[in-house]
Amino acid sequence: MTDVVAAQQALLQRRYHAHVGPGSAYALVDFPDHPNVGDSAIWLGECRMLRAITGRPPDYVSTWHDFELAAFLRACPDGTLFLHGGGNLGDLWPHHQQFREALLRAVRDRPVVQLPQSIHFADERGLARFAAIVAGHPYFTLHVRDLDSLAIAADHFNCRTHLTPDSAFALGPQQRGEADTPILALMRTDIERRAAFAPSLAGATIVDWLEEDADLPTGTSIAAREAQARARVARGLRLLSRGTSIATDRLHGHILATLLGIPHRVFDNRYGKLGAYIRAWTARSPLVQVASQEGFSAALPAA
């Protein structure tokens, strides 16, 4: 397990270092201001990697809905603009994609770097529109986190593209808490759930991680945003630690279970995101087994 994590951390270091160095100015936008733990884990990994390389915090952060071009230009007049990674490049989560496209149209005087994403377009027209926007940007770099996404990018996008692990692996191994249930099933309750696939989870404690803690830090400053992300990730780590073993159809259920050292069984989401990531990066981990569509009948990996 350690080798799988360390290899991804080392590659993340090289990929990020290609864009910034000690003292570099930069902005990091599309902060995940929502309770999904996975996006906060990515954000924390991005912040950790960028701080480690540059020695400084971002000059500007924003969500998709509170970005202000004038404020960004004042705070970061000549630094690299990083877009938060994840699984929203495409048409499943349109507000993030619309924000991405608006930025690429508006910010053309500097490098714009899309941190590792999975790509999924159900509508070819949306794919063609984004391809045209990418082709028109002189300094865009795209990082993708699986081979399926890399193939889409190679076929459609005229930009520098790299296969890069999910930034949550920058967090490194995590301390596992005490378990209180044999199987914790972290299962999606949103639009990415595989509607036609309902495995039997008899006896499991079934949860999702879309409910905020009552004492979540507030504020919109850079420090406040990081504190919110840390609180959300801590909630997710506590939740996953409850399981002696885990079943999940969330990619960051898999990633954080790997970082916690918890054996887990993985079911795919509606467009194959988990399987694609595992094939690219984590298939060698003894902690993970990939479930078939026949259901949740095989034994989980040994604790």
Secondary structure, DSSP 4 states (H G I P E B T S, - for coil): -HHHHHHHHHHHHHHHHTT--TT--EEEE----SS-HHHHHHHHHHHHHHHHHHSS--SEEE-SSS--HHHHHHH-SSSEEEEP-EEEEESSSHHHHHHHHHHHHH--SS-EEEEEEEEE-SSHHHHHHHHHHHHT-TTEEEEESSHHHHHHHHHH--SEEEE---GGGGG---------EEEEEE---STTS-TT-----TT-EEE-S----TT-----SHHHHHHHHHHHHHHHHHHHHTEEEEEESSHHHHHHHHHHT--EEE---TT-HHHHHIIIIITT-TTEEEPPTT-S-SPPPP-
